[in-house]
Amino acid sequence: MLLSLPLLLVVVTGARISTTKRSHWTGLKSEAAATRSPFPEELSRPRRLRHLARVRFPYFDAVVVPSARGPESVSRAAVTAREAGARLVVLSSGKTVAQATTSVLQGMGWTAATCAIVDIGSDPPSWCSSLRTWNHSAAADPSDTSLKRNIGLMLARTMRWQSILFVDDDVQSMSRAQLRQTAGLLRGLDRGGHPRKAVGWAFGDFPDFSVVGHALRAGRGTGTPFIGGGALAVDCSRSVPFFPFIYNEDLLFLFSLLSADPEGVCLAGALAQDRYDAFGDTARAANQEFGDVLAYGLYQLFSEEVPFEIAAEPDYWESIVAYRKVLLSYSARRLRELGVTDGAECVRVAAARHRDDWSNLLADYFVSWHDDLRSWRTTVESQPKVTGIPEAIEAVGLSALSSPT
């Protein structure tokens, strides 16, 4: 087992975390433990399915695309949805204007029966306000990706979909063979028919790292790609957690799944995503830093084999934050020596984001997140069952629906 029983009880039953019992955390066990990747093997070791003929078409109920890069950016996801035999649901904002996106998809042959474009608008659904992490002082990620993914999960519950595939709008199209592989692994055909909760893809040539992650890779020449939310299939037939409203929301989502079933998540392989200037915006590095530290500290629990409730204690996070500061300081110097000045500046800005109260904030965010899991479960389970996308959109608290004719 990768995790202790308290984690299983918290995630599956929603039990409140007790912080009264001290765990006597004494810091990371070794320098090797601090420098190796804390991510479980399931997130970075591809699994292959041999009996693909047993995977029946269609592969997913819907392909859900959080999009903000523009109408044309959804074209590749539309190809993926067609290859999967799935409905296409575009959750739009920013440059992805719903009306223009509708025209693009109509030109590709999509109709109202198979496609929906939903403008999420500026006012979030009312169920967001019931989550403590929605307004948490540490939630600095300005994107709306978490919200869109949670809307996708809500729609799946309302429509009683069995499985959905999240695909970002900067990801290459997936072939039918890749989709069949993903669907088969999700259905657990390689483990006696025991379904997994999620199956995802990594991005090899240009990993889906944070700004600091790319900087560390530039300084050390290493960095193992792992599963993220950019191409992620989710089994929606059972209760699932939510994507917290913070950077690295996908890793926190996967953390919840792995805690309940250490073998319930796996990597299907590698895809490609569009490249961008990883060091072109220092503000991104600053906004991502808290979520980076949070994800590292949580996954470190796997490799350190310590009681799970320790993450509710500021003492645990003091050790994690101290290590992170040393790592950033070393990395900035190393990048300057290599002439990667823009990367070094991003690391410096990320380090400057740290505050003296971060150990308390990290512990508080952890407790708030697990309180929210209980609220989320109640909200999801109370969703009415509907059969049409327009009714489902209304049920989850949205109204701006556009579809090809």
N, C-alpha and C positions, 0 to 999 in steps of 0.2 A: 504494500500500500504506500502511496506517495504522501498521503496526508493522514493526520490523526482524526479520531472520531469526532471531536468538537467541530471541525470544519464541515464534516458531512451533516451533522445535525443543524448547523447554522444555515447552510445553503439549501438543504432539502426541506427542512421543517420550518425555517424562518425563525428559529429560536433566538431570543435576544442574547447578545454576547455579554458575559459577565467579566468585569475588569477587576473584581475584588481579589482574585487569586493571582499572586505574583508568580512569574515564571523564571525569575532570576536569570534574565538574559545577560550574557557576558560578552557579546560581540561575535563577529564572524569567526568561525572556527580556525580559518587559516587564510593566508594570502591567496592560495590557490582557489579556495572556495569563493573568494571575492572577485577574482578575475575571470573565472570560467562563466559560461552562460548559465543563468539559473533556469532557463526554459526546459521543461521536460522533453524527452526524446520524441514524444508524440507530435510536438509542434515543429520538428525539424527533420524527422526521418520519414521519407515517403513510403507509403504502403501501396502495394500493387494488388489488383484483383484479377485472378486468372479466369474466372468463369463469367465473362462479360455477357455471354448469351442468355444468362439468367436474368439480366436487367431489362425490364420491360419499358417501352416507350409509352407515354411521355415520362420524362425523368423527374420533373418537378412540377408543382402546381403553378408556381409563379417565379419569374425572375424580377427582383426588386432592385431598382437602380437609384441610389441617391445621386442627384446631379445638380451641379451649379456652374459647369464650365461652358455651357452653350448648347443650343439645340442639336447641332451636328455631333456633339460628343456622345449622344446616346445611341448612335448608329451601330457601334460594335456590340453593345449590350443587346440591341434588338436582334442582331444576327445570332447571338448566343441563345436568346429566348426562343427563337424560331428553331434552332437546332435541338433545343431541349423539349420542344413541343409544349412550351409553357406560356401562360399569360405574361404580358409585359406590364409592369407597374413602374412608372417613373415618378419619383418624388422630387419635385423641382423647386429651385430657388435661384437667386443670383442671376447669372447670365442665361440660365436655362429657362427662358420664358415659355410658359405652357402653350400659348397659341402657336408660336413658331415651332415648338417641338412637335406639336400635333401635325403640322404641315409636313415636317420631315418624315415622321413615321407613316403618315398617310401615303406619302410617295414611295415608301418601302412596302406598301401593301397591307399595313396593319389597319384593323377596323375597331369599332367600339366594342365588338364582342370579344376581342382578344387583347385589348390594350387600354390602359388608363394613364393619364398624366395628371398628377395631383400637385397643385401649387400649395406648399405648406403654409404660405403667408407669413405675416409678422407676429401673429398672436398664437402662441403654442396651445395645444389642447389643454383642457382644464386638469386632466390627470397628471400633468407635469408638476403642477403646484403642490401636489400631495407628496412629492418626493423631496426629501431634505437635501439631497445632492444637487437638485436643480438650481438652488440659490446659494449653494455653499460658497464661502468666500474664496476657496481655493480653485474653483472651477473657472479657469481662465481661457479655455479653448474657445475661440470665437466662431468656429465652424458650427454648422447645424447637422453634421453627419450623424451624431448620436441620436438626435431627435428623429431623423428620417429612418434610421434603422429600427428604432422602437415603434414608429408608426407602421413599418413593414411587419413587425411581429404582431402588433395589434390587429392589423388587417388579416393576417394569417389566422389568428384566433377567431376573429369574427366570421370569416369565410369558411372556417374549419378546414383550412388547407393542411395537408399532411407534411409538406416540405416546401421550402423556398430556397432560392439561391440569390444571395446578395452579390451584386457585381458593381464595382465603381465605374464611373464613366471615363476613366483613364486607363482601363484594362483592355488588353487585346481580346478579340472574340475567341470563344472556346469552341473546339470541334465537338462533333457528336461523340467521338470516342472518349474525349476527356470528360464530357458530361456523363456518359454512361459509367465511366470509372468512378466519378464522384458519387453518383446516385447509388451504385452498388456498394461502395464503402459506407455510405450513410445508412443503408439498409442492413449493414452488417453481414453481407453475404460471405465474407471471409472469416467470420467468427460465429458460425452456427446460426445465422439469422438474428443475432442480437443487435438491434439497431444502435448506431452511434447517435450522439446528439449534435455533432457538427463535423464537417469535413471541409478542409480549406486548401488553398493553394498559396505558395510562397512566390516571391518575385525575385528571380535569380540575378539577372544582369544589373538591375537597378533596384536593390531591395527597398522595401517599404519601411525604411528606418526613420527615426526622428532626425532633426537637424544634428543634434549631438551624436546620434548613432552613426550618421554619415561621416561626421568629423572623426570619431573614434576609428572608423574603418579606414579613413584616409591616413590616419597616423600610424595604425598598426597593420594595415593591409589585411585585416581579418574581419569576421562578422558573419555569422551563419544566418541566412534567411529563414524565417519561420512563418507560420500561418498568421494571417491577419484578416481583417474584415473586407479587404478589397475584392476577394472572390471566396465566398464562404457559404456553404450549404448548411441549412439548419433543419433539424427534425422538429416540426411544430405540433406533432401529434400529442406531445406531452408538455408539461409545464417547463418553460424556459425562463432564464433570468433576463434582465434588461441590459442595455448598453449605457453605462454611467455617462453623465454629461461632463466629460473631461477627456483630455488627450490620452490616448491608449485605451479608449473605451472598449475596443475589440479584445485586447488582451485581458481586461478585467472580466468581460463576458465569458471568454474561454476559461479563465481561472475558475469561475463559478461552476462551469460544466465539468472541468477536470476534477474538481474537488468531490463532486458527487459520483463520478465514474472515471477513474484515472485512465481508462482505455476508451473512453467515449468520445474522444476527439482524435482525429488523425490528419496527416498531411497527404494529399493526393499527388502532388508534384509541383512543378514550377511553371509560372506564366510570365509574361512580360507586361510591364506598364510603361506609360509615357515617362520619359525623363524630364527632369526640371532642374533648375539651379538650386541645389540643396542649401547653399550658403548665401542665397540672394536676399534673404529677409531675416535679419537678426531678431525681429519681433517674434517670428515663429519659434525660434529657439527658446526665447524667454517664456512664451505661452505654453510650450510643451514640457518645460522642465519639471514642474510638479508632477504631472502625469507620468513622466519617465521615471522619476524617483519612486513613485507609488507602485508602478508595475514591477520595477526591479525588486523592491522590498518584498512585495507579495510573492513573487516567484522564487525569491531566495528561500522562502519557507520550505519549498520542495526539497532543495538540496541540503539545507541545514538540518532538516528533520527535527524541528522544534515544535512545541505545541502551537496550534494555529491561533489561539486567542491572544498570543503574544503581540500580534499586530494591532491590538487595541491599546497597547501601552506605549507611551511616548519614549520610554527607555529603548525599546527596540529600534525605533526610527532614528534616535540619536546616533546609533552606530551606523545605520544605513546612510544617513545624511553626511556623517563625517567621512565615510568612505567615498561618497560621491564627490565631495569637495576636493579630496586629494586626487581623485581620478581626473576631474576637470582641470585642476591646476597642472597636472602632469601633461595632459593632452594638449592644452593650450601651448605649453612650452615646446612640445614635440612638433606640433603643427607649424609653429613659427620657425623652428629649425629646418623643417622641410620646405619652407616657403609657401605654405598653404595659409596665407594671412587671413583670407576671408573666413576660412573654417575656424581659425584661432579666435577671430573676433566673435563668431557665433558662440563658441564655447565660453568666452569671457562674459558675454551678455547673459548666457544661461546661468553661469555661476553667480552673477550679480543679482539674479532673481531670488536667491536663497534668503530666507529671513530667520531670525533667531527662534521664532515660534514654529518652525516647520515640523519639528517632531511632534508637537501637540496637534497641529493641523492635520498631519498625515494619520495620526491615530484617530482623530475625530472624524475624518473623512471615511476611514475604514468602518467605524461603527455606524455612521450615518448611512453608508452604502448598504450595509446588511440590514439595517432597519427598513430601508427602502425596498429591499427584496421582498419583504413581507407585504408592504403596501402594493407593490407591483403585482404580486401574485393575486391579491384580492381584486385588483382592477381588471386584470386579464381574465380571471375566471368569471367575472360578472358580465363580460361582453356578450351581447345577444348574438344568436346565430342568424345570419342573413345569407341570401343566395346571390345578391347582385352587388357589384362594385359600388354603384352610387349609394346604396343603403349602407354598405360597409364604411365608406368614407364618412358619411354622416355619423355613424355609430362611434367612430373613433375621435370625433370632434373637429372634423374638417369639412369644407364645403366646396372648395374651388376645384372641380373636376372637369377635365377636358379630354375628349377622346376623338380619334379619327372617325369620320363618317363612313 
